[in-house]
Amino acid sequence: MKYIFLLFTLPFFFQTNEGIEWITPVEHDFGDIFHKEPAEFHFEFKNTSGDSILIDNVRTTCGCTTPDWTWDPIPPDSTSQIKVVFDAKKKGYFKKKIKVYFSNQKKGTTLKIKGYVETLD
């Protein structure tokens, strides 16, 4: 009986974002950025599946990080990007996560940004 349970649960343990190939690294270090001067990075990926995909949702860990992405279907073998803007309103070190959910995938991909906000003095 336990083998039948294992047979049906294994696919859930090994869910991956198959069909998505990240062109840029999934972690970006802005390094030192200036206070109140927003920093922007574009995470790029390629649809390597045989079908068009959609970005269903992109969630951030706080309001200081704003994502922007296309709502249009991304055809097979095409590239697209997710723009992330960090507002740099608070001084000091930051590390933020962005969760991307693609169509037909139960588990999202985690993108990360980090850096240090310093004053212009």
C-alpha positions in Angstrom: 0.0 0.0 0.0 2.8 2.4 0.8 4.3 1.9 -2.7 1.0 3.1 -4.3 1.1 6.2 -2.1 4.7 6.9 -3.1 3.9 6.4 -6.8 1.2 9.1 -6.6 3.1 11.6 -4.5 6.5 11.5 -6.2 5.5 13.9 -9.0 4.6 16.5 -6.3 8.0 16.3 -4.7 9.9 16.9 -7.9 7.9 19.7 -9.4 10.3 22.0 -11.3 9.8 24.9 -13.6 10.5 22.8 -16.7 10.1 24.7 -19.9 11.8 27.9 -18.5 15.5 28.6 -19.0 16.9 31.6 -17.2 19.2 33.6 -19.4 20.2 35.9 -16.6 21.1 34.6 -13.1 18.1 34.3 -10.8 20.1 36.4 -8.2 21.2 40.0 -8.8 23.6 42.1 -6.7 23.1 45.8 -7.3 26.2 46.6 -5.2 26.2 50.1 -3.8 23.3 52.3 -4.9 22.3 55.8 -3.9 19.6 56.7 -1.4 16.2 57.5 -3.1 17.5 56.6 -6.6 15.6 53.6 -7.8 17.6 50.7 -9.2 16.3 48.5 -12.0 17.1 45.0 -13.3 15.6 42.8 -16.0 15.5 39.0 -15.3 15.4 37.4 -18.7 14.2 33.9 -19.5 13.4 31.7 -22.5 10.4 29.5 -23.1 11.9 26.1 -23.9 8.6 24.2 -23.7 6.6 23.2 -26.8 3.6 25.4 -25.8 3.0 29.1 -25.2 3.3 30.1 -21.5 1.9 32.9 -19.4 3.3 34.6 -16.3 0.3 34.2 -14.0 1.7 36.3 -11.2 4.8 37.9 -9.7 4.9 38.6 -6.0 7.4 40.6 -4.0 8.2 40.5 -0.3 7.6 44.3 0.3 6.3 47.4 -1.4 9.8 48.7 -2.0 10.2 46.2 -4.9 8.0 46.6 -7.9 7.8 44.0 -10.7 6.6 44.5 -14.3 6.0 41.8 -16.8 4.0 41.0 -20.0 0.5 39.6 -19.8 0.8 38.3 -23.4 1.5 34.6 -24.1 5.2 33.8 -24.6 5.5 31.5 -27.6 7.9 28.5 -27.6 11.6 29.4 -28.1 10.9 33.0 -27.4 12.4 35.2 -24.7 10.8 37.6 -22.3 11.8 39.4 -19.1 10.6 40.5 -15.7 11.6 44.0 -14.8 12.2 44.6 -11.1 12.6 48.1 -9.6 13.9 48.6 -6.0 13.0 52.1 -4.6 16.1 52.6 -2.4 14.1 54.7 0.2 15.7 53.0 3.2 19.4 53.2 3.8 21.6 50.2 4.5 21.8 46.6 3.3 18.8 45.0 1.6 17.9 41.5 0.3 14.5 40.9 -1.3 12.8 37.9 -2.9 10.5 38.0 -5.9 8.3 34.9 -6.6 7.3 34.2 -10.3 4.4 31.9 -11.1 4.2 30.6 -14.7 1.1 28.9 -16.2 0.7 25.2 -15.7 3.3 25.1 -12.9 2.4 24.6 -9.2 5.7 25.9 -7.8 7.0 29.4 -8.4 10.5 30.4 -9.2 12.3 32.6 -6.6 14.4 35.5 -7.9 16.5 37.5 -5.5 18.0 41.1 -5.4 20.4 42.5 -2.9 22.6 45.5 -2.4 23.5 48.4 -0.2 21.8 51.8 -0.2 24.1 54.7 0.7 23.8 58.4 1.0 25.1 61.0 -1.5 27.2 62.7 1.3 
